[in-house]
Amino acid sequence: MANILGVGNATLDIIHGVVSYPEEDNEVRAASKVCCSGGNCLNTLTVLKQLGHDCTFIGTLANDMDGTCLQQEIKIQGININHCPIISGKTPTSYILLSKDTGARTIVHYRDLPELSFEDFNHIDLSQFDWLHFEGRNLPEISKMLSFTRTEFPTLPCSIEIEKPRENIESLFSQADVLFFSQHYLTYLGCAHPEDFLNTLQGKFPHRQIDKICPWGDQGTYGMFSSGELFHEPAYVPRQIIDTLGAGDTFNAGYIHACLNKYSFPKRLHFACRIAGEKCGQKGLHSLTNII
């Protein structure tokens, strides 16, 4: 069991299940409705908690009614939020359409809440943690957090999720031990082949040991070990695709868990693909450890 700190965004997810995705200007009846906690980092911690780890989340939370519901949901999951600043504002909300016929999801996200500051982060005693996981957002403040961590706790492993293109996000890369790159990010860069991207990236940091991971949907995952060796792990496909929401966050949790358990690099990729695939075959993020 490890003690893990996640730094990122927490949202209230409102998920409507529909038989199929509606055409524009149509009115359809939802088959189901679920309200739950969400956000990339928080989802990853939700899975890591099920895998037996102690998890702490830090990010800004709002003091409105939705924020109270969100805090209660996170606490029920057993995730520590004692370090989170509670501030005036509106809780970030994701409105999600989940299509039953394909398992695909469409997300409309609303956010009007200040991000976490370095001062908030700096109050935490990092010596109690075995792993830090960051969302690649809020670049000026995250950069300060990573620089501080590398200076004061140079052996503390850090992973960063690079999901969306943001100005100067490449400045974070050298601070990580593990980098998770989304397909969306690579597509934005015009990269059609993850192998090319990984080889180019390896050349930029030849003396820095960084695991570089590119999940690529139904084509599986491409990963480059810190030594520069390239691997491909096929996707794990469940009997039926039911719900892809949070699959990437689940993959990240599986990989972090495998690192903490000192799995070999190929076995890390295999475990992460397996748990992400299993997640696609069920609704939600809970009870994953009962099926892997």
C-alpha positions as CSV (number, residue, x, y, z in Angstrom):
1,M,0.0,0.0,0.0
2,A,1.3,3.4,-0.9
3,N,0.3,7.0,0.1
4,I,-0.5,8.9,-3.1
5,L,-1.2,12.7,-3.6
6,G,-3.2,13.8,-6.6
7,V,-3.2,17.4,-7.8
8,G,-5.9,18.6,-10.2
9,N,-9.5,19.3,-10.8
10,A,-12.6,17.9,-9.1
11,T,-16.0,18.1,-10.9
12,L,-19.6,17.1,-10.3
13,D,-20.5,14.8,-13.1
14,I,-24.1,14.6,-14.2
15,I,-24.4,11.6,-16.5
16,H,-27.5,11.0,-18.7
17,G,-27.7,7.6,-20.3
18,V,-29.3,7.6,-23.8
19,V,-30.1,4.8,-26.2
20,S,-28.1,6.5,-28.9
21,Y,-26.6,9.9,-29.4
22,P,-29.4,12.4,-30.4
23,E,-29.3,14.3,-33.7
24,E,-29.2,18.1,-33.5
25,D,-32.4,19.8,-32.5
26,N,-33.9,16.5,-31.3
27,E,-35.6,15.8,-27.9
28,V,-34.9,12.4,-26.4
29,R,-35.7,10.8,-23.0
30,A,-32.8,9.8,-20.9
31,A,-32.8,6.1,-19.8
32,S,-30.8,6.9,-16.6
33,K,-29.3,9.7,-14.6
34,V,-26.3,9.5,-12.3
35,C,-24.6,12.3,-10.3
36,C,-21.1,11.5,-9.1
37,S,-17.6,12.9,-8.5
38,G,-15.4,13.4,-11.5
39,G,-12.4,15.1,-13.0
40,N,-9.3,13.3,-14.3
41,C,-7.1,13.3,-11.2
42,L,-10.0,12.5,-8.9
43,N,-11.0,9.6,-11.1
44,T,-7.5,8.2,-11.0
45,L,-7.4,8.4,-7.2
46,T,-10.8,6.7,-7.1
47,V,-9.4,3.6,-8.9
48,L,-6.1,3.7,-6.9
49,K,-8.1,3.7,-3.7
50,Q,-9.8,0.4,-4.9
51,L,-6.4,-1.0,-5.6
52,G,-5.5,-0.6,-1.9
53,H,-3.7,2.7,-1.7
54,D,-4.2,5.7,0.6
55,C,-5.2,8.6,-1.6
56,T,-5.2,12.4,-0.9
57,F,-6.6,14.9,-3.4
58,I,-5.8,18.6,-3.5
59,G,-7.6,21.0,-5.7
60,T,-10.0,23.9,-5.2
61,L,-13.5,23.1,-4.1
62,A,-16.5,25.5,-4.1
63,N,-18.6,26.4,-1.1
64,D,-21.9,26.1,-3.0
65,M,-24.6,23.4,-2.7
66,D,-23.0,21.3,-5.5
67,G,-19.7,21.6,-3.7
68,T,-21.1,20.2,-0.5
69,C,-22.5,17.2,-2.5
70,L,-19.2,16.7,-4.2
71,Q,-17.2,16.8,-1.0
72,Q,-19.6,14.2,0.6
73,E,-19.2,11.9,-2.4
74,I,-15.4,12.1,-2.3
75,K,-15.3,11.4,1.4
76,I,-17.6,8.3,0.9
77,Q,-14.9,7.0,-1.5
78,G,-12.3,7.3,1.3
79,I,-10.2,9.9,-0.4
80,N,-8.7,12.6,1.9
81,I,-9.6,16.2,0.9
82,N,-8.5,17.9,4.2
83,H,-5.9,19.9,2.3
84,C,-8.3,21.3,-0.3
85,P,-9.1,25.1,-0.1
86,I,-12.8,25.7,0.0
87,I,-13.5,29.0,-1.8
88,S,-16.4,31.1,-3.0
89,G,-17.6,30.2,-6.5
90,K,-19.4,27.6,-8.5
91,T,-18.5,23.9,-8.6
92,P,-17.1,22.8,-11.9
93,T,-19.7,20.6,-13.6
94,S,-19.5,18.1,-16.5
95,Y,-22.8,17.3,-18.3
96,I,-22.3,13.9,-20.0
97,L,-24.3,12.0,-22.5
98,L,-23.5,8.3,-22.4
99,S,-24.6,6.4,-25.5
100,K,-25.8,2.9,-24.8
101,D,-25.3,1.6,-28.3
102,T,-21.6,2.5,-28.5
103,G,-20.5,3.2,-24.9
104,A,-19.1,6.6,-26.2
105,R,-19.5,9.7,-24.1
106,T,-19.9,13.4,-25.0
107,I,-19.0,15.9,-22.4
108,V,-19.9,19.6,-21.9
109,H,-17.8,21.0,-19.1
110,Y,-18.5,24.2,-17.2
111,R,-15.8,25.8,-15.0
112,D,-15.7,29.2,-13.2
113,L,-13.5,28.5,-10.2
114,P,-9.9,29.6,-9.5
115,E,-7.2,27.0,-9.8
116,L,-5.0,25.7,-7.0
117,S,-2.1,28.0,-6.1
118,F,1.5,27.0,-5.2
119,E,0.9,28.5,-1.7
120,D,-2.0,26.0,-1.1
121,F,0.3,23.1,-2.3
122,N,3.2,24.3,-0.2
123,H,1.4,23.8,3.0
124,I,1.5,20.0,2.5
125,D,4.2,17.8,4.0
126,L,5.3,15.9,1.0
127,S,7.5,13.5,3.0
128,Q,4.5,11.4,3.9
129,F,3.8,10.5,0.2
130,D,5.1,7.7,-2.0
131,W,3.9,9.1,-5.3
132,L,2.6,12.5,-6.7
133,H,0.2,12.6,-9.7
134,F,-0.5,15.9,-11.5
135,E,-2.9,17.0,-14.2
136,G,-1.1,19.1,-16.8
137,R,-3.1,22.2,-16.3
138,N,-2.8,25.6,-14.5
139,L,0.8,25.7,-15.9
140,P,2.4,28.6,-13.9
141,E,1.4,27.1,-10.5
142,I,2.0,23.5,-11.4
143,S,5.4,24.4,-12.7
144,K,6.2,25.9,-9.3
145,M,4.9,22.8,-7.5
146,L,7.0,20.5,-9.6
147,S,10.2,22.6,-9.2
148,F,9.7,22.7,-5.5
149,T,9.2,18.9,-5.4
150,R,12.2,18.2,-7.5
151,T,14.4,20.5,-5.3
152,E,13.1,19.4,-1.9
153,F,12.1,15.8,-2.6
154,P,14.2,14.7,-5.6
155,T,13.5,11.0,-5.2
156,L,9.7,11.3,-4.9
157,P,8.2,9.8,-8.1
158,C,5.9,12.2,-10.1
159,S,3.6,11.5,-12.9
160,I,1.9,14.0,-15.2
161,E,-1.1,13.6,-17.4
162,I,-0.8,15.6,-20.6
163,E,-4.4,15.6,-21.9
164,K,-4.9,18.9,-23.7
165,P,-2.6,21.2,-25.6
166,R,-1.8,24.2,-23.4
167,E,0.7,27.0,-23.9
168,N,4.2,26.0,-22.7
169,I,3.0,22.6,-21.4
170,E,6.2,21.1,-22.8
171,S,8.1,22.9,-20.0
172,L,6.7,20.3,-17.6
173,F,8.0,17.2,-19.3
174,S,11.5,17.2,-17.9
175,Q,10.1,17.3,-14.3
176,A,8.3,13.9,-14.5
177,D,9.1,10.3,-13.9
178,V,6.1,9.2,-15.9
179,L,4.3,11.1,-18.7
180,F,0.8,10.1,-19.9
181,F,0.0,11.6,-23.3
182,S,-3.6,11.5,-24.6
183,Q,-4.4,10.7,-28.2
184,H,-6.1,14.1,-28.4
185,Y,-2.8,15.9,-27.5
186,L,-0.8,14.0,-30.1
187,T,-3.4,14.5,-32.8
188,Y,-3.3,18.2,-32.1
189,L,0.4,18.1,-32.7
190,G,-0.2,16.5,-36.1
191,C,1.2,13.2,-35.0
192,A,-0.4,10.2,-36.6
193,H,2.1,7.6,-35.2
194,P,2.9,7.5,-31.5
195,E,6.2,5.8,-32.2
196,D,7.5,8.9,-34.1
197,F,6.4,11.1,-31.2
198,L,8.1,8.9,-28.6
199,N,11.3,8.6,-30.5
200,T,11.5,12.4,-30.9
201,L,10.7,13.0,-27.3
202,Q,13.4,10.6,-26.2
203,G,16.0,12.6,-28.1
204,K,15.1,15.7,-26.2
205,F,15.7,14.2,-22.7
206,P,18.5,11.6,-23.3
207,H,19.8,11.8,-19.8
208,R,16.5,12.0,-17.9
209,Q,14.8,8.7,-17.0
210,I,11.1,9.2,-18.0
211,D,8.5,6.6,-18.9
212,K,6.5,8.0,-21.8
213,I,3.1,6.5,-22.4
214,C,0.6,7.0,-25.2
215,P,-2.7,5.2,-24.9
216,W,-4.2,4.9,-28.4
217,G,-7.8,3.7,-28.1
218,D,-8.6,0.4,-29.6
219,Q,-5.1,0.1,-31.0
220,G,-3.7,-0.4,-27.6
221,T,-0.9,1.5,-25.9
222,Y,2.5,2.6,-27.0
223,G,5.1,3.2,-24.4
224,M,8.8,4.0,-24.2
225,F,10.8,2.9,-21.2
226,S,13.2,5.4,-19.7
227,S,16.0,3.5,-21.4
228,G,14.5,4.3,-24.8
229,E,13.1,0.9,-25.6
230,L,9.7,1.0,-27.4
231,F,6.8,-1.3,-26.5
232,H,3.3,-1.8,-27.8
233,E,0.5,-3.5,-25.7
234,P,-2.7,-4.5,-27.5
235,A,-6.0,-3.1,-26.1
236,Y,-8.0,-5.3,-23.8
237,V,-11.5,-5.5,-25.2
238,P,-14.3,-6.6,-22.9
239,R,-17.2,-8.6,-24.3
240,Q,-19.3,-5.5,-24.6
241,I,-18.4,-1.8,-24.6
242,I,-20.7,-0.2,-22.0
243,D,-19.1,2.9,-20.7
244,T,-15.8,4.5,-21.8
245,L,-16.1,7.5,-19.4
246,G,-12.9,7.6,-17.2
247,A,-11.1,4.8,-19.1
248,G,-8.0,7.0,-19.6
249,D,-8.0,7.9,-15.9
250,T,-8.3,4.2,-15.0
251,F,-5.4,3.4,-17.3
252,N,-3.3,6.0,-15.5
253,A,-4.2,4.5,-12.1
254,G,-3.3,1.0,-13.3
255,Y,0.1,2.1,-14.5
256,I,0.9,4.0,-11.3
257,H,-0.2,0.9,-9.2
258,A,2.1,-1.3,-11.4
259,C,5.0,1.1,-10.9
260,L,4.5,1.1,-7.1
261,N,4.5,-2.7,-7.2
262,K,7.7,-2.7,-9.2
263,Y,6.3,-4.5,-12.2
264,S,8.4,-4.7,-15.3
265,F,7.7,-2.1,-18.0
266,P,5.8,-4.5,-20.3
267,K,3.8,-5.8,-17.3
268,R,2.9,-2.2,-16.3
269,L,1.5,-1.6,-19.8
270,H,-0.4,-4.9,-19.7
271,F,-2.0,-4.3,-16.3
272,A,-3.0,-0.7,-17.2
273,C,-4.6,-1.8,-20.5
274,R,-6.4,-4.7,-18.7
275,I,-8.0,-2.6,-16.0
276,A,-8.9,0.2,-18.5
277,G,-10.5,-2.4,-20.8
278,E,-12.4,-3.9,-17.9
279,K,-13.7,-0.4,-17.0
280,C,-15.1,0.0,-20.5
281,G,-17.1,-3.1,-19.9
282,Q,-19.0,-1.8,-16.9
283,K,-20.7,1.4,-15.8
284,G,-18.7,3.7,-13.5
285,L,-15.4,3.3,-11.8
286,H,-16.4,1.2,-8.8
287,S,-16.0,-2.6,-8.3
288,L,-13.1,-2.7,-10.8
289,T,-10.9,-4.8,-8.5
290,N,-13.6,-7.5,-8.4
291,I,-13.1,-8.3,-12.2
292,I,-9.4,-8.0,-12.8
